[in-house]
Amino acid sequence: MRLATASTTARASMSICCMASIAASGRDDRLRAVRARHASGTPMRGLGSSVWMARSMGSRAKRDGWPRDQRARRPAPVPSRPVLRGRSAMIALLALAAVLVTLLLSAVTAGAVAVRGMASPARAVVGPPPEGIGARAVTVPSATGQALAGWYAPGRPGQGAVLLLHGIRADRRMLASRMVLLARAGMAVLAVDFRAHGESPGRSITFGHLEARDAEGALAWLRAAAPGERVGAVGISLGGAALLLASRTAPVDAMVLESVFPDIRAAVVNRLAVALGARLGHAVAPAFLAIGTGLTGLRPADLRPIEALARYPGPVLVASGARDRATTPSETRALHAAAPGPKELWLVDGAGHVDLAGAAASDYEERVPAFLARHLHRNLPCA
């Protein structure tokens, strides 16, 4: 009995093992079939197939001991390539260089436009001369032969003659009140428009270079119109610079300098500082001067009125606004210090780079005619 039972049990165990082996073999065959279908892109049908596949793959993974992170494989990250990084840096540098070149070209263009604007003619219809002083319109030849429009008022003998010269981009209308003031004091007075200003023809403004030749011609005309008279001059800003540059070949007996720059470099720096701020103005001034030299052919060394004043032996009154930022008080003092002859300094309180005859009318009416009378009247001793 016991032998029969043992035999039966052995046969049952062998049957179970065979069935398990067959089941496992069938499962492996089915798993291989599913994987083949999945690899070929054949859609899986039914939820049971998907669940069975997931379970089968999980069981296989546990059985084979696969790491968990390899069950769902992900593509490994592609390492960055040094060549690409170098190429990107080069592109960034080229872009930066392009921006800097664009900014530089823009600055040069802006500087050229500004220089051309300042040098372009400032023509205007001036109109008739002031009334009540016997003035008339005249045409005066420059030392270069160019015709200059002007006004002339004759004076009384022995009272002297005075040439009036206006500032940049102005004309003889700004000289009208001075003309009346001096003519009523008995002086002969000539006021002219520089070339390319007012009613005088001209292609461009030269910041004192050719305007000095205009001053030379006007002084020669005035001496011929008022023979025997001592001749003085009043120059405002550009007019004063032209007067000083002309004094090397056509000196006068006395001069009044109003708001006159010592040299063109200082004039440019100061005006850029007013427009752009002190630091930026000083930084761009050399480039601005270089552009100006290239466009006009004028060298800063040729436009230094202070050097001409240092060689002028006659009496001079140097005047400017105490708050002038275009011609600073320190520059005005430097001009005054450079004059070797009799000299006076007048800093107008509270005035900027303005018309001093209007800013300090009463003081102007006392100081300027008195200074000129002391040095031009023949019947008064000269100081």
Secondary structure, 3 states (H helix, E strand, C coil): CHHHHHHHHHHHHHHHHHHHHHHHHHHHHHHHHHHHHHHHCCCCCCHHHHHHHHHHHHHHHHHHCCCHHHCCCCCCCCCCCHHHHHHHHHHHHHHHHHHHHHHHHHHHHHHHHHHHHHHCCEECCCCCCCCCCCCEEEEEECCCCCEEEEEEECCCCCCCEEEEECCCCCCHHHHHHHHHHHHHCCCEEEEECCCCEECCCCCCCCCCCCHHHHHHHHHHHHHHHCCCCCEEEEEECHHHHHHHHHCCCCCCCEEEEECCCCCHHHHHHHHHHHHHCHHHHHHHHHHHHHHHHHHHCCCHHHCCHHHHHCCCCCCEEEEEECCCCCCCHHHHHHHHHHCCCCEEEEEECCCCCCCHHHHCHHHHHHHHHHHHHHHHCCCCCCC
